[in-house]
């Protein structure tokens, strides 16, 4: 762990991670649309983060750093799904409209530009602050404010369109 | 002179991400500008709805994560148990008070049970992690 006098011990890592798991599970669920896959992704991210904890810069927010690890794990889970199984999931989602509010939100977010979808998922499902978002997305905080604002407006347009 | 308000700062305001002085300037501008007021009200309403919708996706994952707490090493616990059992065997030969023998026996039994429980817990955790 660079940039700090605190040591990069596993105990330190787990203590930083403890409060993040529920938001992390919700964030992964919004991408993967499966509670089981979300649990797998969170577990993979927890272990991968531990392996890479020595590279974490303690001057930056831990949550932002770890959510970037989690996002990559979610992408790995998506890539590892078999195409046939994926197609079946897509068909099932298309045939049956989302049943819960969060699914409706996740479906609308999925229709946005990737950079808008990414920042909205982290903001709403992960509850990341601007500083944490800047660390996770590797952009300045000013860019976070602009991107989030335009993403929100795009989301409002998307939800209005789907209601009509 | 106050810097003009940028639309993105309305998002910054509802997220609580503006510094206090700038937040006050934005609020003063909103109070005198009907268009800004309407936009801020819409952003606030949808932000609240989306935040509460997203919160319904949260759950506690059943990930098999190792415990961060420090526990005494299994070898140290086993050694302590063996020493106490040995003491329990030797003490009657030394004709000590029966009360002391009872305490020593009970302590040895408790430590042995703790080792067994700890071993069972580790087997379960490693089994879950390998799944």
Boltz contact constraints between the chains, C-beta under 6 A:
constraints:
  - contact:
      token1: [A, 11]
      token2: [B, 68]
      max_distance: 6.0
  - contact:
      token1: [A, 14]
      token2: [B, 68]
      max_distance: 6.0
  - contact:
      token1: [A, 15]
      token2: [B, 68]
      max_distance: 6.0
  - contact:
      token1: [A, 21]
      token2: [B, 61]
      max_distance: 6.0
  - contact:
      token1: [A, 22]
      token2: [B, 58]
      max_distance: 6.0
  - contact:
      token1: [A, 22]
      token2: [B, 60]
      max_distance: 6.0
  - contact:
      token1: [A, 25]
      token2: [B, 59]
      max_distance: 6.0
  - contact:
      token1: [A, 25]
      token2: [B, 61]
      max_distance: 6.0
  - contact:
      token1: [A, 26]
      token2: [B, 57]
      max_distance: 6.0
  - contact:
      token1: [A, 26]
      token2: [B, 58]
      max_distance: 6.0
  - contact:
      token1: [A, 29]
      token2: [B, 57]
      max_distance: 6.0
  - contact:
      token1: [A, 30]
      token2: [B, 57]
      max_distance: 6.0
  - contact:
      token1: [A, 39]
      token2: [B, 61]
      max_distance: 6.0
  - contact:
      token1: [A, 39]
      token2: [B, 62]
      max_distance: 6.0
  - contact:
      token1: [A, 39]
      token2: [B, 63]
      max_distance: 6.0
  - contact:
      token1: [A, 42]
      token2: [B, 61]
      max_distance: 6.0
  - contact:
      token1: [A, 42]
      token2: [B, 63]
      max_distance: 6.0
  - contact:
      token1: [A, 43]
      token2: [B, 63]
      max_distance: 6.0
  - contact:
      token1: [A, 46]
      token2: [B, 65]
      max_distance: 6.0
  - contact:
      token1: [A, 101]
      token2: [B, 53]
      max_distance: 6.0
  - contact:
      token1: [A, 101]
      token2: [B, 56]
      max_distance: 6.0
  - contact:
      token1: [A, 102]
      token2: [B, 53]
      max_distance: 6.0
  - contact:
      token1: [A, 102]
      token2: [B, 54]
      max_distance: 6.0
  - contact:
      token1: [A, 102]
      token2: [B, 56]
      max_distance: 6.0
  - contact:
      token1: [A, 102]
      token2: [B, 57]
      max_distance: 6.0
  - contact:
      token1: [A, 105]
      token2: [B, 50]
      max_distance: 6.0
  - contact:
      token1: [A, 105]
      token2: [B, 53]
      max_distance: 6.0
  - contact:
      token1: [A, 124]
      token2: [B, 50]
      max_distance: 6.0
  - contact:
      token1: [A, 124]
      token2: [B, 54]
      max_distance: 6.0
  - contact:
      token1: [A, 125]
      token2: [B, 54]
      max_distance: 6.0
  - contact:
      token1: [A, 125]
      token2: [B, 57]
      max_distance: 6.0
  - contact:
      token1: [A, 130]
      token2: [B, 17]
      max_distance: 6.0
  - contact:
      token1: [A, 145]
      token2: [B, 8]
      max_distance: 6.0
  - contact:
      token1: [A, 145]
      token2: [B, 12]
      max_distance: 6.0
  - contact:
      token1: [A, 146]
      token2: [B, 8]
      max_distance: 6.0
  - contact:
      token1: [A, 148]
      token2: [B, 11]
      max_distance: 6.0
  - contact:
      token1: [A, 149]
      token2: [B, 8]
      max_distance: 6.0
  - contact:
      token1: [A, 149]
      token2: [B, 11]
      max_distance: 6.0
  - contact:
      token1: [A, 156]
      token2: [B, 46]
      max_distance: 6.0
